[in-house]
Amino acid sequence: MGTKDRAVSLGERTVGVGYRPQLATTLLAQPSAVDFVEVVVEVCRDVRARREIAALAEVWPVVAHGVKLSLGSAEGIDRDRAREMGRLARELRAPVVSEHVSFVRAGGREIGHLTELPMTREAVGVVARNVEVLRRELPDVPLLLENVARAFVWPERAHEMDEGAFYAEIVDATGCDLLLDVGNLYANAVNTGRDPLALLASFPLDRVAMMHVAGGVREHGFYFDTHAHPVPDAVFDLVAHVVASAGAVPVMVERDADFDGMDTVLVELSRLRAIQASSPAPALAPAPAPAPALAPALAPAPALAPAQSALARALTCGDPTTDDAILRARGVLERKRADDALPLLPELGARLSSHEALALGNIAGVPRLATMTAVADAIRIAEAARERPELAPFAARDLGLLRARFAGGAEGPRPRAWPYVGRETIGGGKAVWVWKGFGQGAPVRVRGARA
């Protein structure tokens, strides 16, 4: 496959996977298992990850996928982040770029998770305005918008329309096609007591250009889209209905944790290929006609901005509350913080579950920082793990790496540009030495005890 071929559309009957380092060995050993990979834009800030992902682009087409742009923020998007997405898309020759219809920051607070919007025309206008800004920074490739799982669930009085109609207005107002996350749709249907097929039928299926699937788990009566469990049969059934109704489009599996090897993911990819090849599912009934297209909305969002700011504070400040929706969303955020910290712990990450990391880092009891929360959480997890003899050698090496790359500060960790030499003790006379040269991206050398 030549460079020009890789730069064009993915094609309809293609399957892919969200790239994670744990999948690298199997993917490179079986390159035909997928037709494309998707990489998270924000992960590519790490110098080593960026080099690795550039190598992927020599094997497969690479889709650039954003998670922190906050297209639903009434305060607008960060132009630097938009430029970063555009630079990466050009560097990787990405055939398509995608982001979420959500917000992740408001009122000067980072929520740390994709937070759903109230389904209003004001919110549609905010997304349309932000998409217009983003497009100026992107290469001339399709921009797809993804539906999100509703972890908080706004009260019904906050909505003007149902979920399917909301996304129909989003695609009409922005001109973007939909990246339909079928796992998210399924989660929202289950958690709101709706029939998943009925919810699917309300979406603008003729505007679906790609699909995501992922697994989840039901806890305390709520279905969490974890990306850490096998994809349910019901989600595959929904994919089959989309294919039967609107035809095959590229579809990919997202798996972020609990890989247990690659076998489960390979089976899921094969199942998606079979659905694309031939789906016996009946066609859906026609979806309700969408509302008339909105004119581009560039005016401020007077109601949404304070509502988002208040919700961001409620989700991140840790103030006492009895609101079940807030408490549940906080639980999701705490688990997400643990998941974000584990990749920063190359030795411990393979030896800890999310729940163990959450407990070791006392994440539920520590407020979220404005920036570098994952680094601060990773340091606390490693410090606590060093007190366990069976984990101490691995924790010391991870601590050394973190301290070499990040300096402490009153407001939390910050990247370390200056050289560093440090020693992490383990006990029994053992220690780990680390050293780094000038520059934030300078390699870190580690020498010392490892079990």
Helices and strands as residue ranges (DSSP letters): H 3-6, E 15-18, G 21-23, H 24-29, G 31-33, E 36-40, G 41-45, H 47-56, E 62-65, H 79-92, E 97-100, E 103-106, E 109-115, H 121-135, E 143-146, G 156-158, H 163-174, E 177-181, H 182-191, H 196-202, G 205-207, E 208-213, E 217-219, E 222-224, H 233-246, E 251-253, H 263-277, H 304-316, H 324-341, G 342-344, H 354-360, G 363-365, H 373-385, H 392-405, E 406-407, E 414-415, E 420-427, E 430-436, E 444-448
